Amino acid sequence: MSAVMRMSFVLMQEDIPALFNDLQRFPKGTRRINRLRILAYAGLMAMDAQSRHPESERLLSAATPNVAAGDLLGDASLEFFGPPL
C-alpha cells in the first residue's frame, strides 16, 4: 500500500500574491490541487538542479557580493548587458 498525505491549508493573497492569483484561475477541486502539485514539483526540481550546480555554494552565499572584481560570471554579464546605468 502506498503512503498518502492529506493537507489542508489557508492561503491568503497577502501571503504569496503570485501563487494566490495563479491558483485562483482554477475552480475549486482537482484542477487547483493539480496545479499546486505541479508548481511544487517544479520548484523542487529547480532547487535540486541548483544545488547540484558546481558553483551553487558560491552563487548562493550571502557573503559573496553580487559582482566581484575579476569575477568571470560578473565580467561576462557586463560584456553581454553592458555597464549599469
C-alpha positions, 0 to 999 in steps of 0.5 A, spaced: 500 500 500 502 506 498 503 512 503 498 518 502 498 525 505 492 529 506 493 537 507 489 542 508 491 549 508 489 557 508 492 561 503 491 568 503 493 573 497 497 577 502 501 571 503 504 569 496 500 574 491 503 570 485 501 563 487 494 566 490 492 569 483 495 563 479 491 558 483 485 562 483 484 561 475 482 554 477 475 552 480 475 549 486 477 541 486 482 537 482 484 542 477 487 547 483 490 541 487 493 539 480 496 545 479 499 546 486 502 539 485 505 541 479 508 548 481 511 544 487 514 539 483 517 544 479 520 548 484 523 542 487 526 540 481 529 547 480 532 547 487 535 540 486 538 542 479 541 548 483 544 545 488 547 540 484 550 546 480 558 546 481 558 553 483 551 553 487 555 554 494 558 560 491 552 563 487 548 562 493 552 565 499 550 571 502 557 573 503 559 573 496 557 580 493 553 580 487 559 582 482 566 581 484 572 584 481 575 579 476 569 575 477 568 571 470 560 570 471 560 578 473 565 580 467 561 576 462 554 579 464 557 586 463 560 584 456 553 581 454 548 587 458 553 592 458 555 597 464 549 599 469 546 605 468 
